[in-house]
Amino acid sequence: MKFTKMHGCGNDYIYIDAAKEAVEHPAELAIRLSNRHFGIGSDGLILICPSEQQADFRMRMYNADGSEAEMCGNGIRCVGKYVYDKGLTKKTSLSIETGAGIKQLMLHPGKDGLVQTVTVDMGTPLLDPAQIPVCLSNQPVPPIRKETPDNGNTKQPPEAGSARQCPDSYLDRVVNQPIQVGGGEYRITCVSMGNPHAVVFLEDTDLTSFPIEQIGPKFENHPCFPRRTNTEFVQLLSRKEIRMRVWERGSGETLACGTGTCASVMACILNEKTDDRVLVHLLGGDLEIFYDRESDHIQMTGPATTVFEGEL
């Protein structure tokens, strides 16, 4: 079985052309190959498949723990580079089917004819708590809620005794809401980019020394998140620049997360902390994010790099 190791800002995956290679148990394969001591080493496995919809290709992504994720921003940029560099397409404008819908890519080849960077239309950020999903009333100790609308983020709470699936379903969005995690209180802004994200602003904490290895798993498996969550810890540098660390659902801390970067910028905008175009500094490199208010879409531009190829 032939494979290619690639990364986007250090967020590395193993890529396999599933149209040519038979992959019978992808979840088990992802666990085995992702191991950095006994396998190839990666944040997960990405299969490039024929599209079942009206797209050029289909991407299936598995985390290092074998769980299948809906979408990966860094991973999809590498998919674009893979299919173009290997001659599977001559198009520089591609559509890729994912678990979060069809995404549009614009490839930017360099002078050597190989793709250097990719711009991805990441689509419309979802803010409805039920779509993310997040339910703050699943907290062991629910926060105190105001009985009147606050900053346009809430509707009037339902009358006592009314039936509803989630006790705080009157929330239009989760923006700067308190949550109890690991014995402390944090404020989260939740966004879905096809997969769930909880963004935390660290205003008085040094991001480099933040104990993400201890706090990250507690966020990921918190009862407020029915499908677990990715968590981004953000430090503001200016209206146009932020720094971010990420704890990814199923993989732990990674050097970058494309969907998480988009979610972080959207959270900044919702909290009126940045402009619409933001440069995001990650452990593995930089991504440029632009929120187009007219289309309500987020555009992400960043590098895609081939590390090596091999045969398993």
Secondary structure, 3 states (H helix, E strand, C coil): CEEEEEEECCEEEEEEECCCCCCCCHHHHHHHHHCCCCCCCCCEEEEEECCCCCCCEEEEEEECCCCEECCCHHHHHHHHHHHHHCCCCCCCEEEEEECCEEEEEEEEECCCCCEEEEEEEEECCECCCCCCCCCHHHCCCCCCCCCCCCCCCECCCCCCCCCCCCCCCCECCCCCEEEEECCEEEEEEEEECCCEEEEEECCCCCHHHCCHHHHHHHHHCCCCCCCCCEEEEEEEEECCEEEEEEEECCCEEECCCHHHHHHHHHHHHHCCCCCCEEEEEECCEEEEEEEECCCCEEEEEEECEEEEEEEC
